[in-house]
Amino acid sequence: MDVTALRAMQAPLKDAYRTDPDAGIVTLKAKGELDDQHIACKVETGRAIALAGLHPATGGSGAELCSGDMLLEALVACAGVTLKAVATALEIDLKKGVVHAEGDLDFRGTLGVAKDAPVGFKAIRLSFDVETDAPQEKLDTLLKLTERYCVVFQTLNVKPELSAVLKVG
């Protein structure tokens, strides 16, 4: 896809969201069902069922997906799509690209072993290996705009309002 096709595809959406800001608000949903035999949750991905379970560092077998890995995978997916869209908009020819995300967890926090150990990632690092002839100035803009417009990156960067409800019935 080139910049003209990208702009043509997005222009009506941008116009609609400018005219009616509420039209730009979409509620994304995810659903999972607890596994009745294992400590696991079956997550509907839209294409298949992903079985998430305990990470081996918390006693899991490693046979199921780890939700921490899935979070990093979501970041890689979002950042990769965003990088590609921004590169297209900036007319940067990316011949090749690989997105990497890695994060540091202290499982003592998750297992309640140490109260001073955080539950969750202490640090997440996102990197891009690209093959391109674009000048450094354009690449700096590419990274800046990818960070700015990547939904998952910004959600992790700016904590959203969170709530949890337990319904019995």
C-alpha positions in Angstrom: 0.0 0.0 0.0 1.3 3.5 -0.8 0.6 6.8 0.9 -2.2 7.7 -1.5 -4.1 4.5 -0.9 -3.6 4.8 2.9 -4.9 8.4 2.9 -7.8 7.4 0.7 -8.7 4.6 3.1 -8.4 6.7 6.2 -9.8 10.1 5.0 -13.5 9.2 5.4 -12.9 7.9 8.9 -11.0 11.0 9.9 -13.7 13.2 8.5 -16.4 11.3 10.3 -14.5 11.5 13.6 -13.9 15.2 13.2 -17.6 15.7 12.5 -18.8 13.4 15.3 -16.1 12.8 17.9 -18.2 10.1 19.6 -18.0 8.1 16.4 -14.3 7.6 17.1 -14.9 5.9 20.4 -15.1 2.2 19.9 -15.2 -0.4 22.7 -13.0 -3.3 22.0 -13.8 -6.5 23.9 -12.0 -9.7 24.9 -13.5 -12.8 26.5 -12.1 -15.8 28.2 -13.6 -18.9 29.8 -12.0 -20.5 32.8 -10.7 -24.0 32.2 -12.5 -26.4 34.5 -9.7 -28.9 34.6 -6.5 -26.7 34.8 -5.3 -23.4 36.1 -5.9 -21.8 32.7 -8.2 -19.5 30.8 -9.4 -20.0 27.2 -9.2 -16.7 25.4 -11.2 -16.1 22.2 -8.8 -14.4 19.8 -11.3 -14.0 16.9 -9.5 -16.6 14.9 -8.9 -19.3 17.4 -8.9 -20.1 21.1 -5.7 -19.3 22.9 -5.2 -21.3 26.1 -3.4 -19.1 28.7 -1.9 -20.6 31.8 0.8 -20.2 34.4 4.3 -19.3 33.4 6.9 -22.0 34.3 8.4 -19.5 36.8 5.1 -19.7 38.7 4.7 -23.5 38.5 3.2 -23.8 35.0 4.1 -26.5 32.6 4.9 -24.1 29.8 2.3 -25.8 27.5 -0.1 -22.9 27.8 0.5 -19.3 26.7 1.7 -16.9 29.2 -0.3 -13.7 29.5 2.9 -11.7 30.0 4.1 -13.0 26.7 0.8 -12.2 25.1 1.0 -8.6 26.4 4.5 -8.3 24.7 3.1 -9.9 21.6 0.2 -7.4 21.5 2.8 -4.6 21.8 4.9 -6.1 19.0 1.8 -6.5 16.8 0.5 -2.9 17.4 3.9 -1.3 17.2 4.7 -3.2 14.0 1.4 -2.2 12.3 1.8 1.4 13.5 5.4 1.6 12.3 4.4 0.3 8.9 1.5 2.7 8.6 3.6 5.7 9.7 6.4 4.7 7.3 3.8 4.5 4.5 2.4 8.0 5.4 6.0 9.4 5.6 6.9 7.6 2.3 9.7 5.7 3.9 10.5 2.5 2.0 11.1 -0.2 4.6 12.7 -3.1 2.7 12.6 -5.3 5.8 11.7 -4.9 9.5 11.6 -6.9 12.7 9.9 -5.8 15.9 11.2 -6.9 19.3 9.7 -6.5 22.8 11.2 -7.8 26.0 10.1 -7.2 29.6 11.5 -7.9 33.0 9.3 -9.5 35.6 10.1 -10.4 39.2 8.0 -13.5 39.9 8.6 -13.1 43.6 5.9 -10.4 43.5 3.4 -12.5 41.5 3.9 -15.4 44.0 3.7 -13.2 47.0 7.2 -14.1 48.2 8.4 -10.6 48.6 6.1 -7.7 49.4 8.6 -5.2 48.0 8.7 -7.0 44.6 6.3 -5.5 42.1 3.6 -7.5 40.4 3.9 -6.9 36.7 6.6 -5.8 34.4 9.4 -3.6 35.9 10.6 -2.6 32.5 9.6 -3.2 28.9 11.9 -2.5 25.9 10.7 -2.2 22.4 13.0 -2.1 19.4 12.8 -2.1 15.7 15.4 -3.5 13.3 14.7 -2.0 9.9 16.4 -2.1 6.5 15.9 1.2 4.7 17.7 4.0 2.8 15.8 6.7 4.6 17.8 9.6 6.2 18.2 9.6 10.0 15.9 12.6 10.4 13.0 10.7 8.8 13.8 7.7 10.9 13.7 9.8 14.1 10.3 11.0 13.1 9.2 7.5 12.3 10.1 6.3 15.8 8.5 9.3 17.5 5.2 8.9 15.6 5.2 5.2 16.1 5.5 5.7 19.8 2.8 8.4 19.7 0.2 6.5 17.7 0.7 2.9 18.9 -2.3 2.1 21.1 -0.7 -0.6 23.2 2.5 1.4 23.7 0.5 4.5 24.9 -1.8 2.4 27.0 1.3 1.0 28.9 2.9 4.4 28.9 -0.1 6.4 30.3 -2.0 4.2 32.8 -5.7 4.0 31.8 -8.5 4.1 34.3 -9.0 0.5 35.4 -11.8 -1.3 37.2 -12.6 -4.8 38.1 -16.0 -6.3 39.0 -16.8 -9.8 40.3 -20.3 -10.9 39.3 -21.8 -14.0 40.9 -24.6 -15.8 39.2 
